[in-house]
Amino acid sequence: MNPGDTSYSLLRRLSLAFTVVAVLILSLAGGLLYHALSIELRMRVDNEISVQLRGLLSQAHELGSPTSIARQDRAFRDRMLPHPDITFAIFDGDGNVLADSGRPDQRLTPPAPMERTAWRPYWCDPFSKERARCIYGEETLPTGDRVRMLLAHGDSERSAVLVQYQRDVVAVLLAGSLLMGFLGYALARRGLSPVKTIGQRISQIEAHNLNERLDIGGGPIELYDIAEPVNRMLNRLERAFSRLSQFSSDLAHDIRTPLANIIGASQVTLSRERTIDDYQALIESNIEECERLQRMIESMLFLARAEDPKKPLKLAHIDCETEFVRLTSFFEGIAANKGISFTLQGAHTVRADSTMFLRAVSNLVSNALDHANPESEVVLGTYGVGDHVAVTVTNSGPGIPPEHIDKIFDRFYRVNPARQGSARNMGLGLAIVKSIMELHRGKVGVVSVDGVTTFTLYFPAEVEHLEHALV
């Protein structure tokens, strides 16, 4: 695959993800801490002005009258000297100022009792320059007069602390994000190094070393999801390549024999003058060899079409007894020459592709006739077994040695390599049967005991899923 517009770097994505996560986490943490600090500073201010309000009102009560408060305004200012951020004012019942902080630029006006709750701090704008936290309270003097006191704490100090904190948070955010991005890049690069190693190992696997496998022992568990499917794929490729190599070798050998026969016979015939009968015999021999090659090619084409997973099966309900009668009629002449009779057993119905069903059963019947003893019988039968319908072809003959049982379905394999000369002896008939059964999601088996050989085709009884999968 060539890099294109849709390609991307996983390392860069992981690094960017680390950076984004760091920004989000640090921003959230900074925001929460900023909010907590803001609330804490405000509570401290509120506590301070509440304490001072109580103290000033207590002092006013001790003075006893509005006149005494007005004469002792200096005492109130001295009391508030340790709190330069707090501005205060004491008003009589008519709203006249009895005492204040003495700051001309910070004059306070009496609060409206209906607008604010006494003894509860609130945000206010008593000055044009900045906000403040305000609180007011009322006190009844011994003379019966009521006084009202208002305190305002400027927000400049608190704001300065928060602004500085914001700058620190932004600096930490930037530094932390860069650090997390760098660390994320380093960690991702180190973490992805096994993936790069796997890619290098895969790139080194060629046709000559398909037996190599990916070994991630001691590596991250997550890479098993990559390595295991690749190893299974390599297993399939190795088996397929081995079969292909063996098939190519066998095919070349089987094609070479008839070609060598044609060339050799032709060269011998042309080495000197021959009669017309000699030339006619040569032509007939060459035609026979060419027909053999033609049958071999047709069988190979049939195998190729049968193994095409995209080729749909034309499934139909097939009455086995009816098809057995047709097949035995076709092979009746060959069987009669050897004195072989046919016996039909069972009357089951299978759902299969009719053309492939006939090809599979006819190959087994042909194989049975070829190896059956003279004056014996070939039995075609059906029976149900579990969720399959079994179709059997049985003959009595030399039998199949145990060491050949697992190999007879391989292409071009012959139990007796010396038996050549016909389409039945090319070693493709049973390979075609196996391919047909695999295409039907079935299987083929063989049992050969005491000279009695039985081939069994197992067709699935329910194949609706097969029909949908292949159409």
C-alpha positions in Angstrom: 0.0 0.0 0.0 1.4 3.3 -1.0 1.2 6.2 1.4 -1.7 8.5 0.4 -3.8 11.3 1.7 -5.5 8.9 4.1 -2.3 7.6 5.7 -1.2 8.9 9.1 1.4 8.3 11.7 0.2 6.4 14.7 3.2 7.7 16.7 2.2 11.3 16.0 -1.4 10.6 16.9 -0.4 9.0 20.2 1.9 11.9 20.9 -0.8 14.4 20.1 -3.3 12.4 22.2 -0.9 12.6 25.2 -0.6 16.4 24.7 -4.4 16.9 24.4 -5.0 14.8 27.5 -2.4 16.7 29.4 -3.9 20.0 28.3 -7.4 18.9 29.4 -6.2 17.5 32.7 -4.0 20.4 33.6 -6.7 22.9 32.5 -9.3 21.1 34.6 -7.0 20.9 37.6 -5.9 24.5 37.2 -9.5 25.7 36.8 -10.6 23.8 39.9 -7.7 25.1 41.9 -8.4 28.6 40.7 -12.0 28.3 41.7 -11.1 26.9 45.1 -8.5 29.7 45.6 -11.0 32.3 44.6 -13.6 31.0 47.1 -11.0 30.7 49.8 -9.8 34.3 49.4 -13.4 35.5 49.3 -14.2 33.6 52.5 -11.2 35.1 54.2 -12.3 38.6 53.2 -15.9 37.9 54.3 -14.7 36.6 57.7 -12.5 39.7 58.1 -15.1 42.3 57.4 -17.7 40.3 59.6 -15.3 40.4 62.6 -14.5 44.0 62.1 -18.2 44.9 61.7 -19.0 43.3 65.1 -16.1 45.0 66.7 -17.0 48.5 65.4 -20.7 48.1 66.3 -19.7 47.0 69.8 -17.5 50.0 70.1 -20.3 52.3 69.0 -22.6 50.8 71.5 -20.1 51.5 74.3 -20.0 55.1 73.3 -23.7 55.2 73.9 -25.0 58.0 71.6 -24.6 59.3 68.0 -23.0 62.5 69.3 -20.3 60.5 71.2 -19.7 58.5 68.0 -19.2 61.6 65.9 -16.8 63.1 68.5 -14.8 59.8 68.7 -14.5 59.1 65.0 -10.7 59.2 65.4 -10.9 56.1 67.6 -12.8 54.2 64.9 -10.1 55.1 62.4 -7.3 54.1 64.7 -9.0 50.7 65.2 -9.0 50.1 61.4 -5.4 51.2 60.8 -4.3 47.5 60.7 -6.8 46.9 57.9 -6.0 49.5 55.2 -8.1 47.6 52.6 -11.3 48.1 54.6 -13.3 51.3 54.3 -16.1 51.9 56.8 -18.8 54.4 57.5 -21.3 54.8 60.4 -24.7 56.5 59.7 -27.4 57.7 62.0 -31.1 57.0 61.4 -31.3 59.8 58.9 -28.4 58.6 56.8 -25.9 61.2 58.0 -22.3 60.1 58.4 -21.2 60.0 62.0 -17.8 58.5 61.4 -15.8 57.1 58.4 -12.4 56.1 57.2 -11.6 59.7 56.3 -10.7 58.9 52.7 -12.2 61.5 50.4 -11.9 59.2 47.3 -13.7 56.3 49.1 -16.9 57.8 50.4 -19.6 55.3 51.3 -23.3 55.8 51.0 -25.8 54.2 53.4 -27.2 50.8 52.1 -30.9 50.3 51.5 -32.0 47.8 54.1 -34.6 46.3 51.7 -32.0 45.5 49.0 -29.4 43.7 51.2 -29.6 41.4 54.1 -27.8 42.6 57.2 -24.7 40.7 58.4 -24.4 38.8 55.0 -21.4 39.8 52.8 -22.2 40.7 49.2 -20.5 42.1 46.1 -20.8 45.8 45.7 -19.4 48.8 43.7 -18.9 51.6 46.2 -16.0 53.0 44.3 -15.6 53.7 40.7 -12.2 52.0 40.5 -12.9 48.5 41.7 -15.3 46.0 43.1 -15.5 45.3 46.8 -17.0 42.9 49.3 -19.5 44.8 51.5 -21.3 44.0 54.7 -23.6 46.2 56.9 -25.2 45.9 60.3 -27.4 47.9 62.6 -27.1 48.6 66.3 -29.5 50.2 68.8 -27.6 52.5 71.2 -28.4 52.9 74.9 -30.1 56.2 74.1 -32.5 54.4 71.8 -31.0 55.7 68.6 -30.2 53.3 65.8 -27.0 53.5 63.8 -26.1 51.6 60.7 -22.5 50.6 59.8 -21.2 49.7 56.3 -17.8 48.1 55.6 -16.3 47.6 52.1 -13.2 45.5 51.5 -11.5 46.3 48.2 -10.9 43.4 45.8 -7.6 44.6 44.4 -5.4 42.4 46.5 -7.5 39.3 45.9 -7.6 40.1 42.2 -3.9 40.5 42.1 -3.4 37.1 43.7 -5.8 35.5 41.3 -4.1 37.1 38.3 -0.7 35.9 39.4 -2.2 32.5 39.9 -3.6 32.5 36.4 -0.2 33.3 35.0 1.3 30.4 37.0 -1.4 28.0 35.9 -0.9 29.0 32.2 2.9 28.6 32.6 2.4 25.1 34.2 -0.1 24.2 31.5 2.3 25.1 28.7 5.3 23.4 30.3 3.3 20.4 31.4 1.7 20.0 27.9 5.1 20.2 26.2 6.6 17.7 28.7 3.7 15.3 28.4 3.9 15.6 24.6 7.6 14.8 24.7 7.1 11.9 27.2 4.1 10.7 25.2 6.3 10.6 22.0 9.1 8.8 23.8 6.7 6.3 25.4 4.7 5.7 22.2 7.9 5.3 20.2 9.2 2.7 22.7 5.8 1.0 23.0 5.4 0.8 19.2 8.9 -0.6 18.6 7.6 -4.2 18.8 5.2 -3.4 16.0 8.1 -2.1 13.9 10.0 -5.3 14.7 7.1 -7.4 13.6 6.9 -5.4 10.3 10.6 -6.0 9.7 10.2 -9.7 10.4 7.2 -10.0 8.1 9.1 -8.1 5.3 11.9 -10.7 5.6 9.6 -13.7 4.9 9.9 -14.8 1.3 8.7 -17.9 -0.6 11.8 -19.8 0.4 11.4 -19.3 4.2 7.6 -19.6 4.7 8.3 -21.7 7.7 9.4 -18.6 9.6 6.9 -17.5 12.3 6.5 -14.3 14.4 7.8 -14.9 17.9 6.6 -12.2 20.4 7.6 -14.1 23.5 8.1 -11.6 26.3 6.4 -8.9 24.2 3.2 -7.0 24.9 0.0 -9.1 25.0 -1.8 -6.8 22.6 0.5 -7.8 19.8 -0.8 -11.4 20.0 -3.9 -10.1 18.1 -1.5 -9.3 15.2 1.0 -12.0 15.5 -1.4 -15.0 15.8 -3.5 -14.2 12.7 -0.3 -13.5 10.8 1.2 -16.9 11.9 -2.0 -18.6 10.9 -1.9 -16.9 7.6 1.7 -18.1 7.1 0.6 -21.6 8.0 -2.0 -21.5 5.3 0.4 -19.9 2.8 3.0 -22.6 3.6 0.6 -25.4 3.1 -0.8 -23.8 -0.1 2.7 -23.1 -1.5 3.8 -26.6 -0.7 0.7 -28.1 -2.4 1.3 -25.7 -5.4 4.9 -26.8 -5.7 4.0 -30.4 -5.5 1.2 -29.9 -7.9 3.4 -28.1 -10.4 6.0 -30.9 -10.1 3.4 -33.6 -10.6 1.7 -31.8 -13.4 4.9 -31.3 -15.2 5.7 -35.0 -14.8 2.3 -36.2 -16.0 2.3 -33.9 -19.0 5.9 -34.8 -19.9 5.1 -38.5 -20.2 2.5 -38.2 -23.0 4.5 -35.5 -24.7 7.6 -37.7 -24.6 5.6 -40.6 -26.0 4.4 -38.4 -28.9 7.8 -37.0 -29.6 9.6 -40.3 -29.3 7.2 -42.3 -31.4 7.2 -39.5 -34.1 11.0 -39.4 -34.2 11.3 -43.1 -34.5 8.6 -43.2 -37.3 10.3 -40.4 -39.2 13.8 -41.9 -38.9 13.2 -43.9 -42.1 10.6 -44.5 -44.7 7.4 -46.1 -43.3 4.3 -47.6 -44.7 0.9 -45.9 -44.6 -0.2 -48.3 -41.9 2.8 -47.3 -39.8 1.9 -43.6 -40.2 -1.7 -44.3 -39.4 -0.7 -46.2 -36.2 1.5 -43.2 -35.2 -1.3 -40.8 -35.7 -3.7 -43.0 -33.7 -1.2 -43.2 -30.9 -0.6 -39.5 -30.9 -4.3 -38.8 -30.9 -4.7 -41.1 -27.9 -1.9 -39.3 -26.0 -3.4 -35.9 -27.0 -6.8 -37.1 -25.7 -5.2 -38.0 -22.5 -3.7 -34.5 -22.2 -7.1 -33.1 -23.0 -8.8 -35.1 -20.3 -6.1 -34.0 -17.8 -6.6 -30.3 -18.7 -10.3 -30.6 -18.5 -10.0 -32.2 -15.0 -7.7 -29.4 -13.9 -10.1 -26.7 -15.2 -12.9 -28.5 -13.4 -10.9 -28.4 -10.2 -10.2 -24.7 -10.6 -13.8 -23.9 -11.2 -14.9 -26.1 -8.3 -12.5 -24.4 -5.9 -13.6 -20.9 -6.8 -15.4 -19.5 -3.7 -17.2 -16.9 -5.8 -18.8 -19.5 -8.1 -22.4 -20.1 -6.8 -23.8 -23.6 -6.4 -27.0 -24.5 -8.1 -28.5 -26.4 -5.2 -31.4 -28.8 -5.8 -33.1 -31.8 -4.1 -31.5 -34.9 -5.7 -33.1 -38.3 -5.4 -30.1 -40.6 -4.9 -31.9 -43.8 -6.1 -32.9 -42.2 -9.4 -29.4 -40.9 -10.0 -27.9 -44.2 -9.1 -30.0 -45.9 -11.8 -28.7 -43.4 -14.3 -25.1 -43.8 -13.3 -25.2 -47.6 -13.3 -26.8 -47.5 -16.8 -23.9 -45.4 -18.0 -21.3 -47.8 -16.6 -23.2 -51.0 -17.4 -21.0 -51.8 -20.5 -17.7 -51.4 -18.6 -19.1 -53.5 -15.6 -20.4 -56.2 -17.9 -16.9 -56.7 -19.5 -15.6 -57.6 -16.0 -18.7 -59.5 -14.9 -19.4 -56.9 -12.2 -22.9 -56.2 -11.0 -24.4 -53.2 -9.3 -26.5 -53.2 -6.1 -28.5 -50.2 -4.9 -29.4 -49.6 -1.3 -31.2 -46.7 0.4 -33.5 -44.0 -1.0 -32.5 -40.7 0.6 -32.6 -37.2 -0.9 -29.7 -34.8 -0.7 -29.5 -31.1 -1.5 -26.6 -30.5 -3.7 -25.4 -29.2 -7.1 -26.6 -31.9 -9.5 -23.7 -31.6 -11.9 -21.1 -31.8 -9.1 -23.0 -34.6 -7.3 -23.0 -36.7 -10.5 -19.3 -35.9 -11.1 -18.3 -37.0 -7.6 -20.3 -40.2 -7.5 -19.4 -41.2 -11.1 -15.7 -40.7 -10.2 -16.1 -43.1 -7.2 -18.0 -45.6 -9.4 -15.3 -45.4 -12.1 -12.6 -45.9 -9.4 -14.6 -48.9 -7.9 -14.9 -50.6 -11.3 -11.3 -50.0 -12.1 -10.2 -51.8 -8.8 -13.0 -54.3 -8.2 -12.4 -58.0 -8.6 -14.0 -59.7 -11.6 -17.4 -61.3 -10.9 -17.9 -59.1 -7.8 -20.4 -56.4 -7.1 -20.3 -52.6 -6.6 -22.7 -51.3 -4.0 -24.2 -47.8 -4.1 -26.0 -46.9 -0.9 -27.3 -44.0 1.2 -28.1 -43.6 4.8 -28.6 -40.8 7.4 -26.0 -40.1 10.0 -26.5 -37.2 12.4 -27.0 -34.0 10.5 -25.6 -35.5 7.3 -26.8 -37.8 4.5 -24.1 -40.3 3.6 -23.6 -41.6 0.0 -21.4 -44.7 -0.2 -19.7 -46.6 -3.0 -18.3 -50.1 -2.0 -16.3 -52.6 -4.0 -14.3 -55.7 -3.3 -10.7 -55.8 -4.6 -7.1 -55.5 -3.6 -7.9 -52.8 -1.1 -5.9 -49.7 -0.2 -2.8 -50.1 2.0 -3.1 -48.1 5.3 0.0 -45.9 4.4 -1.9 -44.6 1.3 -5.2 -43.8 2.9 -4.4 -40.3 3.8 -2.8 -39.5 0.4 -5.2 -40.9 -2.2 -7.1 -37.6 -2.3 -4.0 -35.6 -3.3 -3.7 -34.5 -6.9 -1.8 -36.9 -9.2 -1.3 -39.4 -6.3 -1.5 -43.0 -7.3 -1.4 -46.1 -5.1 0.3 -47.9 -8.0 2.3 -45.4 -10.1 2.7 -47.9 -12.8 -1.1 -47.7 -13.7 -1.2 -45.1 -16.3 -2.9 -44.6 -19.6 -6.5 -43.4 -18.9 -8.3 -40.6 -17.4 -9.1 -42.7 -14.4 -5.5 -43.2 -13.7 -4.2 -39.6 -13.8 -4.6 -39.3 -10.0 -7.2 -36.5 -10.3 -10.5 -38.3 -9.9 -10.4 -38.5 -6.1 -9.0 -35.0 -5.8 -12.0 -33.7 -7.7 -14.3 -35.6 -5.3 -12.7 -34.0 -2.3 -13.0 -30.5 -3.8 -16.6 -31.0 -4.6 -17.4 -32.1 -1.1 -15.4 -29.2 0.4 -17.5 -26.8 -1.7 -20.6 -28.3 -0.3 -19.3 -27.9 3.2 -19.2 -31.7 3.5 -16.4 -34.3 3.6 -15.3 -37.6 2.0 -14.0 -40.6 3.8 -12.6 -44.0 2.9 -12.4 -47.3 4.8 -10.5 -50.3 3.3 -10.6 -53.5 5.4 -10.0 -57.1 4.2 -10.3 -56.2 0.6 -13.5 -54.3 0.9 -13.2 -50.6 0.2 -15.9 -48.1 0.9 -15.9 -44.4 -0.1 -18.4 -42.2 1.8 -19.6 -38.7 0.8 -21.2 -36.8 3.7 -23.6 -34.1 2.5 -25.0 -31.6 5.1 -28.7 -32.3 5.6 -29.4 -28.5 6.1 -27.6 -26.3 3.7 -29.6 -23.2 3.5 -26.7 -21.2 5.0 -24.5 -22.7 2.3 -26.8 -21.4 -0.4 -26.8 -17.9 1.0 -23.0 -17.9 1.5 -22.3 -18.9 -2.1 -24.8 -16.8 -4.1 
